[in-house]
Amino acid sequence: MCPHNTGPAAKLTPSAPPPVPYPPPNQVHNPLPPQPPPQFIAPTGIIVVAPPTPAQPPQWTTDLFECLDDPSNCLTTLICPCVTFGQNAEVLDKGNTSCFCAGTACFCLFYCFGVFCCYTCTYRSKIRALFSLPGDQCRDFFVHCLCTLCAFCQEYRELKNRGLDPSLGWSAAQQRMQPAVPVVVPPMPAQMNR
């Protein structure tokens, strides 16, 4: 009983219920409820649920004609394309082919145009296989025949964008891919005091 309200009227007045917070704590406010997959009603009256859309396949990180995204590589490829090709080949062959050997082969085959494209396009196919990129061997051949320098630059940028910098060579790229091993220093024994 309240000391301020004494008498028979105080006993008859009901106390007001406590205020309810808004929104009630047991209701979770979700502005965007999960949407069911789209449904379509066929003319026969059967409900057809649309299949989920497949995930997009991996794509090249840069376009074929975006050579100026890496101006230093663009200039190197313009002056001596065999260097860029050799760097790409060394990384793709995991060091089994040196930059010098691949670049020399590229230079020697340059005058046999069809053979040159057959050789260089195999490395584009290796990049596509390594990163699951779209395309096929026929397209790789035509890209290397029609846009050789742009293809070398795009392949260089692709390797670099994915963490395998061809300018560093295979051994440096391999070291960068390996996680750092922490060095554990054993604790020093405590010396005795006399």
Number of C-alpha atoms within 10 A of each C-alpha: 7 7 5 7 10 10 8 8 8 13 12 8 8 7 8 6 6 6 6 8 7 7 9 9 9 6 8 8 10 7 6 6 7 7 6 7 10 10 11 12 10 9 7 6 8 9 11 11 12 10 9 8 6 6 6 6 8 11 13 17 14 15 14 17 13 14 22 12 14 13 12 11 21 22 14 14 21 14 10 14 21 25 22 24 28 27 25 33 31 23 26 20 15 15 15 11 17 19 25 16 14 23 23 16 17 21 18 12 17 16 10 10 11 13 12 20 21 17 18 25 23 16 19 26 20 16 20 21 13 10 14 14 16 12 13 12 15 10 13 20 22 14 19 22 18 11 13 19 23 22 23 30 29 25 25 27 26 22 18 16 13 10 13 22 21 25 19 14 20 25 12 14 18 16 10 14 10 8 7 8 6 6 6 6 6 6 6 6 6 6 6 5 4 3
